[in-house]
């Protein structure tokens, strides 16, 4: 069995996205506790919503099978990249 099949890669990317989104949510909460600004509160809510969306998507992947796995995997990789860019941009301010 090839470990690099599309379904396996999608599962790994989905799990990675879930972990990264939760980690960024927790980091944003620590930042919010130090500096109570409106922008950090919105950012924390955004990361929370993104984590919840990732969790639902991951559950869906493990319970159902997508017919277009290449598109789904690419989509999640792009979302992960965008999420990290938002965090870096916010962290540098």
N, C-alpha and C positions, 0 to 999 in steps of 0.2 A: 504494500500500500504506500503510495507516494504521500509524504507528509506535507508537500507543498501544493496540494490541490486547492482549487479556488475556495471551496467551502471551508477548509481548514484555515486558509489565510484570512478569510473574512471573519471567522470566529476569533482569531488572534487579534486582528485589527479592532474588532468590536470591543473585546475585553480591554485592550489597551486604551481605547477611547473612553471607556467607562472609568478606568482607574485615573487617567489624566484629568478628566472633567471633575471627578470627585476631589482629587488633590488640589486642583486650582480653586475649587469652591472653598475648601478648608483654608487654604492660604489667604484667600480674599476675606474670609471671616476674621482671621488673625489681623490682617491689615485694617479691617473695619474697626476692630476693638482698639487698635492703637490710635487711629485717626478717624474720627467719625465725620466723614464727608458724604455728601449726597452721591457723588460719583462712585465712591466705593460701595455704597449700599446698592446702587443700581447694578454695579458689576457683580456683587455677590449674588443678587437675585438672578442675573443672567447666567452665571455659572451653575447655580442651583437648577434652573430650568433646563440648561443644557445637559446636566447630569441626569435629570429625570428622563429627558428624551433619550439619552444614550442607554439608560437602564431599560426603558420600554423596548427600544430597538434590539438590544442584546437578548432580552427575553423572547422577543419575536423570532430572532434568528435561531435560537436553540429549540423553539417549539415548532417552527414552520420552516419551510425551505423556499428560498427565493429562486425565481427562474432566471433572473438576470444578475448573476453574482458578480460579474466584472464591474458593472455599473455601480452596484452597491458598495463594493470594496473601494473603488476609486472615490466615490462620494464620501465615505467615511474617512479616508486618508486626507481628503481636502478639508473636511470639517475639523479634523485633528490639527492640521496645519494652521487653519484660520484661528482656532481656539488658542493655540500657542502664540500666534502673532498678537492677538488681542492682549494676552497676558503680558508679553514682553513690552508692548507699547505702553500699557498701563503701569507696569513696574518701573519703567524708566522715567515717568513723569514725576 
